[in-house]
């Protein structure tokens, strides 16, 4: 029973941070200036990817006999508020946007790394988390490459 409770807790934490990620990319996409509108496709895809992750994770929670969380983390909400404040003071250039997105990607990478350190997740759960982690690592690297490419200009 304790393993099942821990598994559900880990899954619900990942649901929340994926909700944060999706909302963060939605916010970033909606706030883009005309000169950065090319990032919208990337941000929309990453938001969609996180919503797909949430659906998969919620299914795993349900298979463990529990109801999945549907909210966000406090830190994610604060991060989006910080982005709003920063943008209001002129921090909406391409490099700043991508740096904030990378910071969010760092947070979700850490969450998955921490989750996968749990020993009693079960092979099915671990398999889903590893697949999602791989996609998140690729996305993180893509955001970082976009940020670094702009920084070099």
Secondary structure, 3 states (H helix, E strand, C coil): CHHHHHHHHHHHHHHHHHHHHHHHHHHHHHCCCHHHCCHHHHHHHHHHHHHHHHHHHHHHHHHCCCCCCCCCCHHHHHHHHHHHHHHHCCCCCHHHHHHHHHHHHHHHHHHHHHHHCCCCCCHHHHHHHHHHHHHHHHHHHHHHHHHHHHHHC
